[in-house]
Amino acid sequence: MNQNDKPKLLVIYDFCGTIADFQTGNAFVRYVIRKKDIAINRYERLRCFLVRTGFIKRFNYIFSKMPINKALLLYQIKGISYKELDEFANQYYIEIIKPHLIKKIIDTIKRYQSEDAVIVVDSAGYAIYLKYFVEEFNIPILFASEFEYKSGVFTGRIIGKDNSGEEKVRRLNEHFGSTEFKSRFTSVIGYTDSSSDMPLLKLCDKVVCVNKGNDPERWMLDIGAEIICY
């Protein structure tokens, strides 16, 4: 591909707190727990103990695959079939996520689509429900944390690492076949609400931060981001 053949623009969106106005991953697990009426078990007791005592952050250094709080929640829905989880995911998207999509951000997606930009959703949320969002809005590329199944049954774990921080960059590089994925485009824009996306934002030509309310976080101002308040 020569310079003249490059797509004009790559736009990368975080999802939780950026396209939807809440953190969707743990909320999905709790949604399934309610639907299945799963009783409090040893994983939830351990999670609550670690949160209550403040040990939760220390354990994150040991469990490098994903945050321990997230992992212990996820393990509580181990043993559910893919078919049933997928049905819950569809319901969750329709009932919970759709009413919480941020209109200002959805409007930007539609605008970029009209300009033939390449759009990516790069999220630490779970692919099982995010696939319904990208299907509805005709977004071609999704990177998200994937559930692991054996014989069609959820193991309580994810495949590979939680898609956050440096992992978001790694998946972009892998998809575009380059350790410098931005070289494939004339410009790269990143949308996020979280400083945890800084490894990705450092590679963007322009950063747009999404902020709930009219008082942006200090780090958003420090990096000179454009800020969209809602």
PEPEBEL-V16493 format. One record per residue. N is the residue number from 0. RES is the residue in one small letter. PHI is phi in radians with two decimals (none if undefined). PSI is psi in degrees with one decimal (none if undefined). Layout:
# PEPEBEL-V16493
n=<N;N>
res=<RES;RES>
phi=<PHI;PHI>
psi=<PSI;PSI>
This chain:
# PEPEBEL-V16493
n=<0;1;2;3;4;5;6;7;8;9;10;11;12;13;14;15;16;17;18;19;20;21;22;23;24;25;26;27;28;29;30;31;32;33;34;35;36;37;38;39;40;41;42;43;44;45;46;47;48;49;50;51;52;53;54;55;56;57;58;59;60;61;62;63;64;65;66;67;68;69;70;71;72;73;74;75;76;77;78;79;80;81;82;83;84;85;86;87;88;89;90;91;92;93;94;95;96;97;98;99;100;101;102;103;104;105;106;107;108;109;110;111;112;113;114;115;116;117;118;119;120;121;122;123;124;125;126;127;128;129;130;131;132;133;134;135;136;137;138;139;140;141;142;143;144;145;146;147;148;149;150;151;152;153;154;155;156;157;158;159;160;161;162;163;164;165;166;167;168;169;170;171;172;173;174;175;176;177;178;179;180;181;182;183;184;185;186;187;188;189;190;191;192;193;194;195;196;197;198;199;200;201;202;203;204;205;206;207;208;209;210;211;212;213;214;215;216;217;218;219;220;221;222;223;224;225;226;227;228;229>
res=<m;n;q;n;d;k;p;k;l;l;v;i;y;d;f;c;g;t;i;a;d;f;q;t;g;n;a;f;v;r;y;v;i;r;k;k;d;i;a;i;n;r;y;e;r;l;r;c;f;l;v;r;t;g;f;i;k;r;f;n;y;i;f;s;k;m;p;i;n;k;a;l;l;l;y;q;i;k;g;i;s;y;k;e;l;d;e;f;a;n;q;y;y;i;e;i;i;k;p;h;l;i;k;k;i;i;d;t;i;k;r;y;q;s;e;d;a;v;i;v;v;d;s;a;g;y;a;i;y;l;k;y;f;v;e;e;f;n;i;p;i;l;f;a;s;e;f;e;y;k;s;g;v;f;t;g;r;i;i;g;k;d;n;s;g;e;e;k;v;r;r;l;n;e;h;f;g;s;t;e;f;k;s;r;f;t;s;v;i;g;y;t;d;s;s;s;d;m;p;l;l;k;l;c;d;k;v;v;c;v;n;k;g;n;d;p;e;r;w;m;l;d;i;g;a;e;i;i;c;y>
phi=<none;-1.57;-1.00;-1.24;-1.54;-1.13;-1.00;-1.15;-2.60;-2.02;-2.10;-1.96;-1.98;-1.18;-1.93;-1.23;1.42;-2.03;-1.67;-1.82;-1.58;-2.65;-1.49;-1.53;-1.14;-1.11;-1.11;-1.14;-1.06;-1.14;-1.07;-1.14;-1.03;-1.15;-1.10;-1.55;0.94;-1.38;-1.27;-1.03;-2.17;-1.15;-1.20;-1.23;-1.11;-1.14;-1.05;-1.10;-1.09;-1.14;-1.18;-1.11;-1.53;1.44;-1.41;-1.03;-1.21;-1.13;-1.22;-1.11;-1.26;-1.46;-1.66;-1.38;-1.20;-2.84;-0.97;-1.09;-1.04;-1.17;-1.15;-1.22;-1.12;-1.08;-1.15;-1.27;-1.91;-1.02;1.67;-1.50;-1.24;-1.01;-1.02;-1.23;-1.10;-1.15;-1.12;-1.09;-1.09;-1.13;-1.09;-1.06;-1.08;-1.21;-1.40;-1.89;-1.30;-0.95;-1.17;-1.92;-1.23;-1.51;-1.02;-1.03;-1.39;-1.03;-1.11;-1.17;-1.05;-1.11;-1.14;-1.11;-1.09;-1.18;-1.71;1.10;-1.26;-1.53;-2.00;-2.21;-1.80;-2.16;-2.34;-1.52;-1.22;-1.76;-1.09;-1.05;-1.86;-1.12;-1.05;-1.25;-1.19;-1.18;-1.15;-1.12;-1.74;0.96;-1.71;-1.33;-2.23;-2.26;-2.03;-2.75;-1.29;-1.88;-1.19;-1.75;-2.20;-2.27;0.94;1.34;-2.13;-1.19;-1.48;1.58;-2.20;-1.84;-1.48;1.22;-1.69;-0.99;-1.45;-2.49;1.00;-1.11;-1.11;-1.07;-1.19;-1.04;-1.20;-1.10;-1.04;-1.11;-1.13;-1.55;1.22;-2.71;-1.33;-2.17;-1.01;-1.18;-1.18;-1.38;-2.30;-1.38;-2.74;-2.27;-2.05;-2.08;-1.97;-2.76;-2.04;-2.26;-1.19;-1.14;-1.54;-0.98;-0.99;-1.31;-1.10;-1.11;-1.65;-1.61;-1.33;-2.49;-2.07;-2.07;-1.79;-1.80;-2.29;-1.40;1.63;-1.82;-2.13;-1.06;-1.20;-1.01;-1.12;-1.11;-1.24;-1.10;-1.60;1.22;-1.31;-1.26;-2.11;-1.89;-1.73;-2.43>
psi=<123.0;175.3;-39.0;-20.6;-6.6;137.0;145.9;-38.3;138.6;127.3;122.4;124.2;129.0;164.4;-57.8;121.3;-4.3;-54.0;-42.5;150.9;22.9;171.6;112.6;-22.6;-61.7;-32.4;-35.0;-44.4;-43.7;-34.1;-45.7;-41.6;-42.6;-44.9;-37.0;-7.0;49.4;127.3;157.1;129.3;-173.9;-28.9;-39.8;-38.2;-41.8;-43.0;-47.0;-39.8;-45.6;-37.6;-46.6;-38.7;-9.3;8.1;-8.3;-39.8;-34.7;-38.9;-23.0;-26.1;-25.8;-42.9;88.6;-16.6;-39.6;158.4;138.6;-35.4;-44.3;-41.4;-41.8;-34.0;-46.5;-37.3;-17.9;-15.2;18.7;142.5;-4.3;141.3;154.9;-42.6;-45.7;-41.1;-38.0;-37.4;-42.8;-40.4;-40.9;-45.0;-43.0;-43.0;-46.9;-46.5;-37.6;-49.2;-49.2;-42.0;-13.5;12.2;138.1;113.8;-40.8;-35.7;-39.3;-38.2;-36.4;-38.4;-46.6;-37.7;-45.8;-36.1;-38.1;-19.0;6.8;29.7;155.6;123.7;134.7;135.7;120.0;99.9;150.6;0.7;-177.3;134.3;-26.6;-31.1;-28.2;-25.9;-29.8;-32.1;-50.3;-29.9;-45.7;-39.0;10.7;47.8;122.6;-23.5;125.7;127.2;126.7;168.0;131.9;133.2;147.8;135.0;148.3;123.6;38.3;11.9;136.6;131.2;-10.9;2.8;169.1;163.3;124.8;-148.0;156.3;133.7;77.8;162.2;-128.6;-25.9;-33.2;-41.5;-42.1;-41.9;-35.6;-46.7;-43.4;-43.6;-44.6;-0.1;31.2;142.5;-7.9;69.1;-29.7;-17.4;-14.4;-9.0;156.8;-22.9;148.2;128.3;136.2;133.9;130.3;167.0;-0.4;137.4;-14.5;-15.6;10.9;-38.1;-37.9;-43.3;-30.1;-20.6;-3.0;146.8;-27.6;139.0;132.4;121.2;136.2;125.1;129.5;119.3;-179.0;16.9;86.4;150.5;152.0;-40.6;-31.1;-40.6;-38.0;-33.6;3.1;31.4;151.5;139.5;128.1;117.0;145.9;none>
